[in-house]
Amino acid sequence: MAMREDNDRDKLLDQRRQWAKSRADALAKWEKTHGDLESAEKAALEALEAAQRKARELVSSAMETWQDISAKRQRAQQERDAVVGPAEAELRATASPRIRDLVDRLEKRRRNLDVRNEYEWGQAERRRSGRCQ
């Protein structure tokens, strides 16, 4: 029975030595690689942050361009309405049937343009917000 206990003890000691060796090997491997991995991780994080900054700059620039163009379009539409409105009122006040017909055709054309512009601007808004793909 003492021999069996000695044999069990030897097996346990061998297993503990094997665990200690595995632990030591893992720690040695970690010591060799963790410095390089931490440096690579830091570089990747810096690259990610730089890309995020660049993306914010691009989005900001595109937004400013869109806002400028949108404001110009709105001003042009207001200028058009400032001229067209009074001219149409004067034309409507005219008794000539030919002029009334012309006014009706112009008004119909203007409404079609407004509806088309509103549809196109609506589509552009939906694309920007990601609802239409």
N, CA, C and O atoms as a DFTB+ gen file, in Angstrom:
532 C
 N C O
     1  1       0.808      -1.176       0.000
     2  2       0.000       0.000       0.000
     3  2       0.864       1.257       0.000
     4  3       0.475       2.255      -0.608
     5  1       1.978       1.246       0.636
     6  2       2.895       2.384       0.656
     7  2       3.419       2.644      -0.748
     8  3       3.653       3.788      -1.137
     9  1       3.596       1.586      -1.487
    10  2       4.086       1.742      -2.855
    11  2       3.040       2.436      -3.723
    12  3       3.361       3.264      -4.575
    13  1       1.800       2.080      -3.484
    14  2       0.709       2.718      -4.245
    15  2       0.626       4.201      -3.905
    16  3       0.432       5.026      -4.798
    17  1       0.768       4.550      -2.636
    18  2       0.756       5.951      -2.225
    19  2       1.925       6.700      -2.837
    20  3       1.770       7.837      -3.281
    21  1       3.080       6.081      -2.863
    22  2       4.249       6.714      -3.481
    23  2       4.015       6.933      -4.975
    24  3       4.402       7.961      -5.530
    25  1       3.389       5.970      -5.605
    26  2       3.102       6.058      -7.036
    27  2       2.096       7.196      -7.308
    28  3       2.268       7.965      -8.253
    29  1       1.059       7.295      -6.484
    30  2       0.071       8.370      -6.637
    31  2       0.720       9.730      -6.402
    32  3       0.446      10.697      -7.112
    33  1       1.591       9.784      -5.385
    34  2       2.279      11.031      -5.086
    35  2       3.186      11.440      -6.247
    36  3       3.260      12.618      -6.597
    37  1       3.870      10.472      -6.835
    38  2       4.749      10.768      -7.977
    39  2       3.941      11.276      -9.172
    40  3       4.364      12.200      -9.866
    41  1       2.788      10.672      -9.405
    42  2       1.923      11.118     -10.502
    43  2       1.449      12.545     -10.259
    44  3       1.430      13.375     -11.169
    45  1       1.072      12.810      -9.027
    46  2       0.619      14.165      -8.681
    47  2       1.749      15.170      -8.846
    48  3       1.536      16.270      -9.356
    49  1       2.951      14.796      -8.416
    50  2       4.105      15.699      -8.572
    51  2       4.423      15.924     -10.049
    52  3       4.732      17.046     -10.449
    53  1       4.352      14.880     -10.853
    54  2       4.588      15.019     -12.293
    55  2       3.552      15.961     -12.921
    56  3       3.881      16.821     -13.738
    57  1       2.291      15.770     -12.513
    58  2       1.233      16.624     -13.052
    59  2       1.446      18.077     -12.631
    60  3       1.266      18.987     -13.440
    61  1       1.825      18.299     -11.381
    62  2       2.080      19.664     -10.912
    63  2       3.275      20.285     -11.651
    64  3       3.248      21.470     -11.981
    65  1       4.312      19.499     -11.909
    66  2       5.460      19.999     -12.673
    67  2       5.024      20.386     -14.092
    68  3       5.461      21.400     -14.636
    69  1       4.160      19.561     -14.672
    70  2       3.666      19.836     -16.023
    71  2       2.849      21.141     -16.035
    72  3       2.984      21.947     -16.955
    73  1       2.021      21.340     -15.036
    74  2       1.234      22.576     -14.938
    75  2       2.152      23.791     -14.755
    76  3       1.954      24.840     -15.367
    77  1       3.143      23.617     -13.907
    78  2       4.087      24.713     -13.661
    79  2       4.859      25.042     -14.941
    80  3       5.104      26.214     -15.229
    81  1       5.241      24.026     -15.704
    82  2       5.947      24.263     -16.963
    83  2       5.039      24.959     -17.973
    84  3       5.462      25.892     -18.655
    85  1       3.780      24.500     -18.069
    86  2       2.826      25.141     -18.989
    87  2       2.629      26.603     -18.612
    88  3       2.594      27.474     -19.481
    89  1       2.501      26.869     -17.323
    90  2       2.334      28.248     -16.848
    91  2       3.552      29.085     -17.202
    92  3       3.420      30.204     -17.697
    93  1       4.722      28.551     -16.953
    94  2       5.965      29.281     -17.228
    95  2       6.111      29.544     -18.731
    96  3       6.535      30.627     -19.134
    97  1       5.760      28.551     -19.559
    98  2       5.825      28.733     -21.017
    99  2       4.861      29.826     -21.475
   100  3       5.214      30.664     -22.306
   101  1       3.641      29.814     -20.932
   102  2       2.644      30.820     -21.305
   103  2       3.107      32.212     -20.886
   104  3       2.959      33.166     -21.649
   105  1       3.664      32.337     -19.687
   106  2       4.169      33.631     -19.221
   107  2       5.340      34.116     -20.069
   108  3       5.444      35.308     -20.358
   109  1       6.212      33.211     -20.466
   110  2       7.349      33.591     -21.311
   111  2       6.867      34.060     -22.682
   112  3       7.377      35.041     -23.222
   113  1       5.886      33.357     -23.239
   114  2       5.328      33.759     -24.534
   115  2       4.677      35.136     -24.417
   116  3       4.836      35.983     -25.296
   117  1       3.940      35.353     -23.321
   118  2       3.295      36.659     -23.087
   119  2       4.345      37.767     -23.006
   120  3       4.175      38.828     -23.607
   121  1       5.402      37.530     -22.282
   122  2       6.455      38.540     -22.139
   123  2       7.068      38.902     -23.495
   124  3       7.424      40.056     -23.732
   125  1       7.186      37.920     -24.373
   126  2       7.773      38.175     -25.694
   127  2       6.828      38.963     -26.607
   128  3       7.279      39.775     -27.414
   129  1       5.529      38.727     -26.480
   130  2       4.590      39.290     -27.457
   131  2       3.773      40.474     -26.977
   132  3       3.326      41.268     -27.804
   133  1       3.557      40.630     -25.674
   134  2       2.603      41.651     -25.229
   135  2       3.050      43.067     -25.557
   136  3       2.203      43.916     -25.836
   137  1       4.324      43.350     -25.536
   138  2       4.807      44.698     -25.870
   139  2       4.465      45.064     -27.308
   140  3       3.962      46.156     -27.574
   141  1       4.739      44.146     -28.237
   142  2       4.434      44.389     -29.652
   143  2       2.920      44.513     -29.873
   144  3       2.465      45.364     -30.637
   145  1       2.157      43.665     -29.203
   146  2       0.710      43.710     -29.362
   147  2       0.132      45.011     -28.808
   148  3      -0.767      45.595     -29.413
   149  1       0.637      45.465     -27.672
   150  2       0.158      46.731     -27.110
   151  2       0.506      47.896     -28.027
   152  3      -0.303      48.807     -28.203
   153  1       1.690      47.878     -28.609
   154  2       2.083      48.942     -29.549
   155  2       1.199      48.925     -30.787
   156  3       0.764      49.975     -31.260
   157  1       0.936      47.739     -31.309
   158  2       0.088      47.616     -32.493
   159  2      -1.334      48.066     -32.176
   160  3      -1.980      48.722     -32.994
   161  1      -1.817      47.715     -30.992
   162  2      -3.163      48.128     -30.584
   163  2      -3.247      49.648     -30.464
   164  3      -4.231      50.251     -30.893
   165  1      -2.234      50.258     -29.890
   166  2      -2.221      51.715     -29.733
   167  2      -2.185      52.397     -31.104
   168  3      -2.887      53.384     -31.324
   169  1      -1.375      51.876     -32.017
   170  2      -1.295      52.444     -33.365
   171  2      -2.630      52.303     -34.095
   172  3      -3.055      53.227     -34.789
   173  1      -3.291      51.161     -33.947
   174  2      -4.584      50.948     -34.592
   175  2      -5.635      51.900     -34.021
   176  3      -6.464      52.427     -34.763
   177  1      -5.601      52.120     -32.710
   178  2      -6.542      53.054     -32.087
   179  2      -6.298      54.476     -32.580
   180  3      -7.251      55.205     -32.854
   181  1      -5.040      54.878     -32.695
   182  2      -4.724      56.212     -33.209
   183  2      -5.193      56.362     -34.652
   184  3      -5.704      57.416     -35.031
   185  1      -5.022      55.312     -35.463
   186  2      -5.490      55.357     -36.855
   187  2      -7.012      55.465     -36.905
   188  3      -7.565      56.200     -37.723
   189  1      -7.676      54.732     -36.030
   190  2      -9.141      54.802     -35.968
   191  2      -9.596      56.210     -35.583
   192  3     -10.514      56.747     -36.202
   193  1      -8.979      56.804     -34.588
   194  2      -9.350      58.155     -34.162
   195  2      -9.094      59.171     -35.267
   196  3      -9.890      60.090     -35.459
   197  1      -7.991      59.016     -35.995
   198  2      -7.692      59.921     -37.111
   199  2      -8.749      59.779     -38.216
   200  3      -9.189      60.773     -38.795
   201  1      -9.144      58.551     -38.496
   202  2     -10.181      58.315     -39.513
   203  2     -11.512      58.919     -39.079
   204  3     -12.241      59.480     -39.897
   205  1     -11.826      58.805     -37.795
   206  2     -13.068      59.399     -37.290
   207  2     -13.031      60.921     -37.405
   208  3     -14.027      61.536     -37.787
   209  1     -11.895      61.533     -37.080
   210  2     -11.776      62.992     -37.224
   211  2     -11.953      63.400     -38.681
   212  3     -12.665      64.360     -38.976
   213  1     -11.313      62.680     -39.586
   214  2     -11.412      62.988     -41.014
   215  2     -12.855      62.837     -41.496
   216  3     -13.345      63.663     -42.266
   217  1     -13.527      61.788     -41.044
   218  2     -14.926      61.575     -41.435
   219  2     -15.798      62.727     -40.941
   220  3     -16.666      63.204     -41.672
   221  1     -15.572      63.176     -39.700
   222  2     -16.350      64.312     -39.181
   223  2     -16.099      65.559     -40.017
   224  3     -17.028      66.318     -40.291
   225  1     -14.847      65.779     -40.426
   226  2     -14.521      66.937     -41.252
   227  2     -15.219      66.849     -42.613
   228  3     -15.744      67.847     -43.109
   229  1     -15.224      65.658     -43.215
   230  2     -15.868      65.473     -44.514
   231  2     -17.372      65.694     -44.418
   232  3     -17.964      66.347     -45.277
   233  1     -17.983      65.153     -43.381
   234  2     -19.427      65.316     -43.198
   235  2     -19.748      66.789     -42.967
   236  3     -20.721      67.308     -43.514
   237  1     -18.944      67.452     -42.170
   238  2     -19.172      68.871     -41.888
   239  2     -19.059      69.703     -43.161
   240  3     -19.878      70.588     -43.410
   241  1     -18.047      69.414     -43.955
   242  2     -17.850      70.144     -45.212
   243  2     -19.019      69.913     -46.170
   244  3     -19.523      70.856     -46.780
   245  1     -19.444      68.664     -46.298
   246  2     -20.572      68.347     -47.181
   247  2     -21.849      69.012     -46.682
   248  3     -22.649      69.486     -47.488
   249  1     -22.051      69.055     -45.377
   250  2     -23.240      69.687     -44.804
   251  2     -23.226      71.184     -45.094
   252  3     -24.259      71.755     -45.442
   253  1     -22.072      71.823     -44.954
   254  2     -21.977      73.255     -45.251
   255  2     -22.280      73.528     -46.718
   256  3     -22.998      74.476     -47.035
   257  1     -21.744      72.712     -47.608
   258  2     -22.009      72.868     -49.034
   259  2     -23.497      72.724     -49.317
   260  3     -24.081      73.536     -50.035
   261  1     -24.111      71.685     -48.748
   262  2     -25.539      71.469     -48.957
   263  2     -26.352      72.647     -48.423
   264  3     -27.293      73.094     -49.078
   265  1     -26.001      73.150     -47.245
   266  2     -26.740      74.271     -46.669
   267  2     -26.601      75.526     -47.532
   268  3     -27.569      76.264     -47.718
   269  1     -25.389      75.769     -48.063
   270  2     -25.181      76.935     -48.944
   271  2     -26.038      76.822     -50.199
   272  3     -26.705      77.779     -50.593
   273  1     -26.017      75.654     -50.820
   274  2     -26.783      75.455     -52.052
   275  2     -28.279      75.543     -51.762
   276  3     -29.032      76.126     -52.542
   277  1     -28.706      74.971     -50.653
   278  2     -30.117      75.021     -50.280
   279  2     -30.558      76.464     -50.054
   280  3     -31.642      76.858     -50.484
   281  1     -29.728      77.243     -49.386
   282  2     -30.065      78.652     -49.145
   283  2     -30.137      79.420     -50.467
   284  3     -31.027      80.252     -50.647
   285  1     -29.217      79.153     -51.387
   286  2     -29.240      79.809     -52.699
   287  2     -30.514      79.447     -53.457
   288  3     -31.143      80.305     -54.076
   289  1     -30.889      78.166     -53.402
   290  2     -32.113      77.741     -54.086
   291  2     -33.326      78.442     -53.493
   292  3     -34.197      78.905     -54.229
   293  1     -33.389      78.521     -52.183
   294  2     -34.520      79.176     -51.535
   295  2     -34.582      80.660     -51.890
   296  3     -35.661      81.202     -52.134
   297  1     -33.405      81.320     -51.918
   298  2     -33.381      82.740     -52.311
   299  2     -33.836      82.913     -53.752
   300  3     -34.588      83.838     -54.061
   301  1     -33.382      82.028     -54.634
   302  2     -33.791      82.105     -56.038
   303  2     -35.301      81.903     -56.167
   304  3     -35.954      82.577     -56.963
   305  1     -35.845      80.985     -55.393
   306  2     -37.287      80.746     -55.428
   307  2     -38.043      81.970     -54.901
   308  3     -39.085      82.334     -55.445
   309  1     -37.529      82.598     -53.857
   310  2     -38.169      83.805     -53.329
   311  2     -38.104      84.948     -54.341
   312  3     -39.070      85.690     -54.517
   313  1     -36.952      85.079     -55.002
   314  2     -36.822      86.120     -56.024
   315  2     -37.804      85.865     -57.164
   316  3     -38.444      86.789     -57.665
   317  1     -37.914      84.593     -57.570
   318  2     -38.866      84.243     -58.620
   319  2     -40.284      84.600     -58.194
   320  3     -41.028      85.223     -58.951
   321  1     -40.649      84.208     -56.998
   322  2     -42.008      84.475     -56.514
   323  2     -42.278      85.971     -56.398
   324  3     -43.397      86.426     -56.638
   325  1     -41.241      86.739     -56.025
   326  2     -41.413      88.193     -55.897
   327  2     -41.716      88.834     -57.245
   328  3     -42.423      89.840     -57.305
   329  1     -41.188      88.265     -58.327
   330  2     -41.420      88.819     -59.669
   331  2     -42.668      88.203     -60.296
   332  3     -43.496      88.902     -60.879
   333  1     -42.786      86.897     -60.169
   334  2     -43.873      86.178     -60.831
   335  2     -45.224      86.526     -60.222
   336  3     -46.197      86.731     -60.947
   337  1     -45.289      86.594     -58.905
   338  2     -46.566      86.851     -58.237
   339  2     -47.241      88.133     -58.708
   340  3     -48.381      88.083     -59.169
   341  1     -46.568      89.289     -58.604
   342  2     -47.201      90.526     -59.063
   343  2     -47.508      90.520     -60.563
   344  3     -48.542      91.035     -60.990
   345  1     -46.608      89.935     -61.362
   346  2     -46.842      89.882     -62.808
   347  2     -48.079      89.049     -63.113
   348  3     -48.882      89.422     -63.968
   349  1     -48.239      87.927     -62.421
   350  2     -49.421      87.106     -62.643
   351  2     -50.691      87.829     -62.200
   352  3     -51.732      87.731     -62.849
   353  1     -50.593      88.553     -61.091
   354  2     -51.765      89.313     -60.629
   355  2     -52.182      90.345     -61.664
   356  3     -53.371      90.528     -61.925
   357  1     -51.204      91.016     -62.251
   358  2     -51.504      91.998     -63.300
   359  2     -52.099      91.310     -64.524
   360  3     -53.052      91.806     -65.125
   361  1     -51.531      90.170     -64.886
   362  2     -52.047      89.445     -66.043
   363  2     -53.486      88.965     -65.795
   364  3     -54.317      89.011     -66.702
   365  1     -53.774      88.517     -64.599
   366  2     -55.135      88.060     -64.270
   367  2     -56.142      89.213     -64.338
   368  3     -57.303      89.036     -64.708
   369  1     -55.657      90.387     -63.968
   370  2     -56.547      91.552     -63.977
   371  2     -56.888      91.985     -65.401
   372  3     -57.841      92.735     -65.613
   373  1     -56.120      91.519     -66.363
   374  2     -56.349      91.865     -67.766
   375  2     -57.558      91.092     -68.280
   376  3     -57.739      89.922     -67.940
   377  1     -58.371      91.728     -69.082
   378  2     -59.619      91.125     -69.543
   379  2     -59.428      90.169     -70.715
   380  3     -60.334      89.388     -71.005
   381  1     -58.294      90.199     -71.395
   382  2     -58.099      89.411     -72.605
   383  2     -58.124      87.901     -72.318
   384  3     -57.403      87.439     -71.434
   385  1     -58.935      87.132     -73.043
   386  2     -58.979      85.678     -72.867
   387  2     -57.642      85.014     -73.203
   388  3     -57.276      84.018     -72.580
   389  1     -56.919      85.547     -74.168
   390  2     -55.609      84.972     -74.521
   391  2     -54.627      85.113     -73.360
   392  3     -53.845      84.204     -73.080
   393  1     -54.676      86.242     -72.702
   394  2     -53.777      86.471     -71.568
   395  2     -54.183      85.564     -70.407
   396  3     -53.322      84.991     -69.740
   397  1     -55.501      85.428     -70.157
   398  2     -55.946      84.526     -69.088
   399  2     -55.500      83.092     -69.375
   400  3     -55.083      82.373     -68.467
   401  1     -55.587      82.689     -70.621
   402  2     -55.138      81.356     -71.015
   403  2     -53.635      81.206     -70.769
   404  3     -53.184      80.181     -70.258
   405  1     -52.863      82.233     -71.134
   406  2     -51.413      82.222     -70.901
   407  2     -51.123      82.128     -69.401
   408  3     -50.258      81.358     -68.984
   409  1     -51.838      82.901     -68.599
   410  2     -51.641      82.876     -67.148
   411  2     -51.941      81.490     -66.601
   412  3     -51.188      80.965     -65.781
   413  1     -53.027      80.905     -67.048
   414  2     -53.382      79.560     -66.579
   415  2     -52.304      78.544     -66.940
   416  3     -51.948      77.695     -66.123
   417  1     -51.785      78.631     -68.168
   418  2     -50.721      77.712     -68.587
   419  2     -49.456      77.935     -67.764
   420  3     -48.813      76.973     -67.346
   421  1     -49.094      79.201     -67.528
   422  2     -47.901      79.502     -66.719
   423  2     -48.070      79.004     -65.281
   424  3     -47.149      78.435     -64.697
   425  1     -49.241      79.225     -64.732
   426  2     -49.506      78.774     -63.357
   427  2     -49.424      77.255     -63.266
   428  3     -48.858      76.711     -62.317
   429  1     -49.993      76.576     -64.255
   430  2     -49.938      75.114     -64.269
   431  2     -48.484      74.644     -64.367
   432  3     -48.086      73.710     -63.670
   433  1     -47.704      75.280     -65.217
   434  2     -46.298      74.920     -65.379
   435  2     -45.531      75.158     -64.073
   436  3     -44.715      74.335     -63.658
   437  1     -45.811      76.307     -63.433
   438  2     -45.123      76.622     -62.177
   439  2     -45.479      75.605     -61.092
   440  3     -44.604      75.163     -60.348
   441  1     -46.752      75.233     -60.999
   442  2     -47.160      74.229     -60.010
   443  2     -46.477      72.892     -60.279
   444  3     -46.043      72.224     -59.341
   445  1     -46.375      72.496     -61.535
   446  2     -45.704      71.240     -61.874
   447  2     -44.241      71.284     -61.452
   448  3     -43.712      70.301     -60.932
   449  1     -43.585      72.426     -61.677
   450  2     -42.180      72.557     -61.270
   451  2     -42.051      72.491     -59.755
   452  3     -41.145      71.837     -59.239
   453  1     -42.946      73.160     -59.040
   454  2     -42.899      73.141     -57.582
   455  2     -43.098      71.731     -57.046
   456  3     -42.379      71.290     -56.149
   457  1     -44.087      71.023     -57.608
   458  2     -44.350      69.659     -57.153
   459  2     -43.152      68.767     -57.449
   460  3     -42.749      67.964     -56.608
   461  1     -42.583      68.907     -58.647
   462  2     -41.428      68.083     -59.006
   463  2     -40.246      68.410     -58.097
   464  3     -39.559      67.500     -57.631
   465  1     -40.000      69.684     -57.839
   466  2     -38.899      70.071     -56.955
   467  2     -39.121      69.532     -55.546
   468  3     -38.190      69.034     -54.912
   469  1     -40.358      69.632     -55.056
   470  2     -40.638      69.109     -53.723
   471  2     -40.414      67.603     -53.678
   472  3     -39.883      67.079     -52.699
   473  1     -40.826      66.896     -54.754
   474  2     -40.619      65.444     -54.803
   475  2     -39.124      65.138     -54.811
   476  3     -38.665      64.278     -54.060
   477  1     -38.355      65.840     -55.663
   478  2     -36.913      65.587     -55.751
   479  2     -36.216      65.917     -54.440
   480  3     -35.331      65.178     -54.007
   481  1     -36.604      67.017     -53.802
   482  2     -35.988      67.375     -52.515
   483  2     -36.382      66.358     -51.451
   484  3     -35.573      66.013     -50.589
   485  1     -37.620      65.880     -51.509
   486  2     -38.058      64.853     -50.560
   487  2     -37.263      63.569     -50.726
   488  3     -36.872      62.935     -49.746
   489  1     -37.026      63.190     -51.986
   490  2     -36.224      61.995     -52.256
   491  2     -34.807      62.181     -51.716
   492  3     -34.252      61.274     -51.096
   493  1     -34.230      63.346     -51.948
   494  2     -32.870      63.612     -51.476
   495  2     -32.819      63.557     -49.949
   496  3     -31.863      63.029     -49.381
   497  1     -33.829      64.093     -49.287
   498  2     -33.875      64.053     -47.824
   499  2     -33.960      62.610     -47.333
   500  3     -33.281      62.235     -46.378
   501  1     -34.794      61.804     -47.985
   502  2     -34.934      60.406     -47.568
   503  2     -33.622      59.646     -47.789
   504  3     -33.246      58.812     -46.966
   505  1     -32.927      59.928     -48.893
   506  2     -31.633      59.262     -49.118
   507  2     -30.642      59.652     -48.038
   508  3     -29.909      58.805     -47.528
   509  1     -30.614      60.935     -47.686
   510  2     -29.684      61.389     -46.657
   511  2     -30.003      60.767     -45.315
   512  3     -29.088      60.450     -44.555
   513  1     -31.244      60.587     -45.010
   514  2     -31.607      60.035     -43.703
   515  2     -31.567      58.508     -43.710
   516  3     -31.732      57.888     -42.659
   517  1     -31.354      57.897     -44.860
   518  2     -31.219      56.448     -44.943
   519  2     -32.511      55.697     -45.085
   520  3     -32.514      54.469     -45.002
   521  1     -33.627      56.395     -45.300
   522  2     -34.916      55.706     -45.421
   523  2     -35.111      55.127     -46.809
   524  3     -35.866      54.167     -46.968
   525  1     -34.468      55.668     -47.797
   526  2     -34.638      55.204     -49.182
   527  2     -33.287      54.723     -49.677
   528  3     -32.317      55.481     -49.700
   529  1     -33.227      53.437     -50.080
   530  2     -31.932      52.925     -50.488
   531  2     -31.934      52.391     -51.856
   532  3     -30.903      51.922     -52.338
